[in-house]
Amino acid sequence: MSKLTTANNSNNPIVRNLTKARESVDSASKKMTNPETSKYENFSQLGALSNTYNNSQTSLARIEQFDQNITTTTTNLKDQEKVIRDCQALISKHKNTKIENNGAKVFTVTQIAEKSLMEAQKLLNATNSNGSYILGGIKSNVAPCGVDLVKTTNIDANDKITSNYTKAVVSPQTVEVSNGHSVTTGDLSADHSAFQKAIAGFNQDKAGKEAEAEKNLKEAQKELEALLAKNLEQQKTLEEAQKRNNSDQEHHTSILSKNFCEDPIVSFTDLKTCQQSYMTEMALLSQMLASENRLFSVLMGH
């Protein structure tokens, strides 16, 4: 007695369905790829195809978030850079005006100091494009300098500039800017000592304490230089991160454009449906073969 041959019987409906399902899988697989450039052309590599697609899509989404973080952080740093540079320029202008006026005697030192204080107040209350105070810290909607600096007296380097000025240290913010790289930025309102010393110097000049004023203004310039260096280094880090992101984005976009059809989502859906049908027919065939083996054993007397 010959053994039944369901697996080789092309008339068996299960075999026909299995063959049809396999053909559908192969067809769907080819739709997913560009045969001229892709190495994914057969059923055995569909898993690799799926992983490649998903990894690239996930990476592109992450890169998009990285780019948003870079844009926001860069804007904040450039706003802060301008405040730092403007404050440096104001101190230099204040000193130069004093020197130039020393012979001409056009203005008194008090008048020069009061003008510097007026300009300093504008710097402290500078706003960004959204109308938020750059030095506002955790109170970005409140003017950092809420008092009239010209009319306020007895402000030295150890006094609070104003109760509204955010003196408390703002927790540093760490943001991801590229794959495996993060940037931690603080807030100028947390490093306000330089601005405070500048204002103290102007006030001391106003009060006729030129020696004390010179000391505070010199220290303010030194601290502002350190703040500027830190700011520019962070901007450089962001620029390097952007270059890495651009390279990664080009890489993953290239993978998708070379290996996938125009509508991979639809093709993947079709492919999964075909795979499910194929696996279902395979399961039925396995059950049929198992039943045949048992029947064959019984007929053979085993």
C-alpha positions as CSV (number, residue, x, y, z in Angstrom):
1,M,0.0,0.0,0.0
2,S,1.5,3.3,-1.0
3,K,1.5,6.2,1.4
4,L,-1.1,9.0,0.8
5,T,0.5,12.1,-0.8
6,T,-1.6,15.1,0.1
7,A,1.4,17.4,0.1
8,N,2.1,16.5,-3.6
9,N,-1.5,16.3,-4.7
10,S,-2.2,19.5,-6.7
11,N,-5.9,18.7,-6.7
12,N,-6.2,18.9,-3.0
13,P,-7.9,22.2,-2.1
14,I,-5.5,22.9,0.8
15,V,-2.5,22.5,-1.4
16,R,-4.1,24.8,-4.0
17,N,-4.9,27.4,-1.4
18,L,-1.4,27.1,0.1
19,T,0.2,27.6,-3.4
20,K,-2.0,30.6,-4.0
21,A,-1.2,32.1,-0.7
22,R,2.5,31.6,-1.3
23,E,2.2,33.3,-4.6
24,S,0.4,36.2,-3.0
25,V,3.1,36.6,-0.4
26,D,5.8,36.7,-3.1
27,S,3.8,39.2,-5.1
28,A,3.3,41.4,-2.1
29,S,7.0,41.2,-1.2
30,K,8.0,42.3,-4.7
31,K,5.6,45.3,-4.5
32,M,7.6,46.4,-1.4
33,T,10.8,46.7,-3.2
34,N,12.6,48.2,-6.2
35,P,14.1,45.2,-7.9
36,E,16.8,47.3,-9.5
37,T,18.3,48.5,-6.2
38,S,16.9,46.4,-3.4
39,K,18.4,43.1,-2.0
40,Y,15.0,42.3,-0.4
41,E,13.4,40.3,-3.1
42,N,12.3,37.0,-1.4
43,F,10.2,35.8,1.4
44,S,13.1,34.7,3.6
45,Q,14.2,38.4,3.9
46,L,10.9,40.0,4.6
47,G,11.7,40.3,8.3
48,A,14.8,42.3,7.5
49,L,12.8,44.4,5.1
50,S,10.2,45.2,7.8
51,N,12.9,46.0,10.4
52,T,14.7,48.3,8.0
53,Y,11.6,50.2,7.2
54,N,10.5,50.5,10.8
55,N,13.9,51.6,12.0
56,S,14.3,54.3,9.4
57,Q,10.8,55.6,10.0
58,T,11.4,55.7,13.8
59,S,14.8,57.4,13.2
60,L,13.3,60.1,11.0
61,A,10.7,60.9,13.6
62,R,13.4,61.2,16.3
63,I,15.4,63.4,14.0
64,E,12.4,65.7,13.5
65,Q,12.1,66.1,17.3
66,F,15.9,66.7,17.6
67,D,15.6,69.5,15.0
68,Q,12.8,71.1,16.9
69,N,14.8,71.0,20.1
70,I,17.8,72.5,18.3
71,T,15.7,75.3,16.8
72,T,14.2,76.3,20.1
73,T,17.4,76.1,22.1
74,T,19.4,78.0,19.4
75,T,16.9,80.8,19.4
76,N,17.1,81.1,23.2
77,L,20.9,81.1,23.2
78,K,21.0,83.7,20.4
79,D,18.6,85.9,22.4
80,Q,20.8,85.5,25.5
81,E,23.9,86.2,23.5
82,K,22.6,89.5,22.3
83,V,21.8,90.6,25.9
84,I,25.3,89.6,27.0
85,R,26.9,91.5,24.2
86,D,24.7,94.5,24.7
87,C,25.6,94.6,28.4
88,Q,29.3,94.4,27.5
89,A,28.9,97.3,25.1
90,L,27.0,99.3,27.7
91,I,29.8,99.0,30.3
92,S,32.4,99.9,27.7
93,K,30.4,102.9,26.6
94,H,29.9,104.0,30.2
95,K,33.7,103.9,30.8
96,N,34.5,105.6,27.5
97,T,32.0,108.4,28.1
98,K,33.5,109.1,31.5
99,I,37.0,109.3,30.0
100,E,35.8,111.5,27.1
101,N,33.8,113.8,29.4
102,N,36.7,114.1,31.8
103,G,38.1,117.0,29.8
104,A,35.0,118.4,28.2
105,K,32.9,118.4,31.4
106,V,29.7,118.3,29.3
107,F,28.0,115.9,31.7
108,T,28.5,115.0,35.3
109,V,29.5,111.5,36.3
110,T,26.1,111.2,37.9
111,Q,24.3,112.1,34.7
112,I,26.4,109.5,32.8
113,A,25.6,106.9,35.4
114,E,21.9,107.6,35.3
115,K,21.9,107.2,31.5
116,S,23.7,103.9,31.8
117,L,21.1,102.8,34.4
118,M,18.3,103.6,32.0
119,E,19.9,101.6,29.3
120,A,20.6,98.7,31.7
121,Q,17.0,98.6,32.7
122,K,16.0,98.2,29.0
123,L,18.5,95.3,28.7
124,L,17.2,93.5,31.8
125,N,13.7,93.8,30.4
126,A,14.5,92.7,26.9
127,T,12.0,90.4,25.3
128,N,12.1,87.8,22.6
129,S,10.0,87.4,19.5
130,N,7.2,85.9,21.5
131,G,7.2,88.8,24.0
132,S,8.7,86.8,26.8
133,Y,11.4,88.3,29.0
134,I,14.7,86.8,28.1
135,L,16.0,87.2,31.6
136,G,12.7,86.2,33.1
137,G,13.6,82.7,34.0
138,I,10.7,80.9,35.6
139,K,8.7,84.2,35.4
140,S,9.1,84.9,31.7
141,N,5.9,87.0,31.8
142,V,7.1,89.3,34.6
143,A,9.6,92.2,33.9
144,P,12.9,91.1,35.5
145,C,13.6,94.7,36.5
146,G,10.3,96.1,37.9
147,V,11.8,99.2,39.5
148,D,13.2,102.4,38.2
149,L,16.9,101.9,38.5
150,V,17.6,105.7,38.2
151,K,15.5,106.5,41.2
152,T,16.6,103.5,43.2
153,T,19.5,104.0,45.5
154,N,21.9,101.9,47.6
155,I,22.0,99.0,45.3
156,D,25.4,97.3,45.6
157,A,26.7,94.0,44.3
158,N,25.1,92.0,47.1
159,D,21.6,93.4,47.0
160,K,18.7,92.1,45.0
161,I,18.0,94.3,42.0
162,T,14.3,94.0,42.5
163,S,11.9,91.6,44.1
164,N,10.6,90.6,40.7
165,Y,14.0,89.7,39.4
166,T,14.2,85.9,39.3
167,K,17.2,85.3,41.6
168,A,16.5,81.6,42.4
169,V,18.6,79.2,40.4
170,V,16.6,77.8,37.5
171,S,17.0,74.0,37.1
172,P,19.2,73.3,34.1
173,Q,17.3,71.9,31.1
174,T,18.7,68.9,29.2
175,V,17.4,68.3,25.8
176,E,18.4,65.6,23.2
177,V,19.7,67.2,20.0
178,S,21.0,64.2,18.1
179,N,21.3,60.5,18.5
180,G,23.2,59.9,21.7
181,H,23.9,63.6,22.3
182,S,22.3,66.0,24.7
183,V,22.8,69.7,25.6
184,T,22.2,71.1,29.0
185,T,21.4,74.8,29.2
186,G,20.8,77.0,32.2
187,D,19.2,80.4,32.2
188,L,20.8,83.8,32.3
189,S,18.5,84.8,35.2
190,A,20.3,82.1,37.2
191,D,23.7,83.7,36.3
192,H,22.7,87.2,36.9
193,S,25.7,88.2,39.1
194,A,27.3,89.9,36.1
195,F,24.3,92.1,35.4
196,Q,23.9,92.8,39.1
197,K,27.5,94.0,39.4
198,A,27.2,96.2,36.3
199,I,24.1,97.9,37.9
200,A,26.0,98.2,41.2
201,G,28.9,99.9,39.4
202,F,26.6,102.4,37.6
203,N,25.0,103.2,41.0
204,Q,28.3,103.6,42.7
205,D,29.4,106.0,40.0
206,K,26.2,107.9,40.5
207,A,27.0,108.1,44.2
208,G,30.5,109.3,43.5
209,K,32.2,106.0,44.6
210,E,34.3,105.7,41.4
211,A,36.8,103.3,42.8
212,E,34.1,100.8,43.9
213,A,32.4,101.3,40.6
214,E,35.5,100.5,38.6
215,K,35.9,97.3,40.6
216,N,32.4,96.1,40.1
217,L,32.3,97.0,36.4
218,K,35.6,95.1,35.8
219,E,34.2,92.0,37.5
220,A,31.0,92.3,35.5
221,Q,32.9,92.4,32.3
222,K,34.9,89.3,33.3
223,E,31.8,87.4,34.2
224,L,30.0,88.5,31.0
225,E,33.0,87.2,29.0
226,A,32.7,83.8,30.7
227,L,28.9,83.7,30.0
228,L,29.5,84.6,26.4
229,A,32.1,81.9,26.0
230,K,29.7,79.3,27.5
231,N,26.9,80.5,25.3
232,L,28.9,80.3,22.1
233,E,30.2,76.8,22.9
234,Q,26.7,75.6,23.4
235,Q,25.7,77.1,20.0
236,K,28.6,75.3,18.4
237,T,27.5,72.0,20.0
238,L,24.0,72.6,18.5
239,E,25.5,73.3,15.0
240,E,27.5,70.0,15.1
241,A,24.4,68.2,16.2
242,Q,22.5,69.6,13.3
243,K,25.1,68.4,10.9
244,R,24.8,64.9,12.3
245,N,21.1,65.0,12.0
246,N,21.2,66.2,8.4
247,S,23.5,63.3,7.6
248,D,21.3,60.7,9.4
249,Q,18.2,62.1,7.8
250,E,19.8,61.8,4.3
251,H,20.8,58.2,5.1
252,H,17.4,57.0,6.3
253,T,15.6,58.9,3.6
254,S,17.8,57.2,1.0
255,I,17.1,53.8,2.5
256,L,13.3,54.3,2.1
257,S,13.5,55.8,-1.3
258,K,15.7,52.9,-2.7
259,N,14.1,50.0,-1.0
260,F,10.4,50.8,-0.8
261,C,7.5,51.6,-3.0
262,E,5.7,54.9,-3.0
263,D,3.1,53.7,-0.5
264,P,4.8,51.3,1.9
265,I,2.1,51.4,4.5
266,V,-0.5,50.0,2.1
267,S,2.0,47.4,0.8
268,F,2.9,46.3,4.3
269,T,-0.8,45.8,5.1
270,D,-1.2,43.7,1.9
271,L,1.9,41.8,2.8
272,K,0.8,41.0,6.3
273,T,-2.6,39.9,5.1
274,C,-0.9,37.5,2.6
275,Q,1.5,36.2,5.2
276,Q,-1.4,35.5,7.6
277,S,-3.3,33.6,4.8
278,Y,-0.1,31.6,4.0
279,M,0.5,30.7,7.6
280,T,-3.2,29.6,8.0
281,E,-2.9,27.3,5.0
282,M,0.4,25.9,6.3
283,A,-1.3,25.1,9.6
284,L,-4.1,23.3,7.8
285,L,-1.7,21.3,5.6
286,S,0.3,20.3,8.7
287,Q,-2.9,19.1,10.4
288,M,-3.8,17.1,7.2
289,L,-0.4,15.5,7.0
290,A,-0.5,14.5,10.7
291,S,-3.9,12.9,10.1
292,E,-2.6,11.0,7.1
293,N,0.4,9.8,9.0
294,R,-1.8,8.5,11.8
295,L,-4.1,6.8,9.2
296,F,-1.1,5.3,7.4
297,S,0.2,3.9,10.6
298,V,-3.1,2.2,11.4
299,L,-3.4,0.7,8.0
300,M,0.1,-0.6,8.1
301,G,-0.7,-2.2,11.5
302,H,1.6,-0.1,13.6
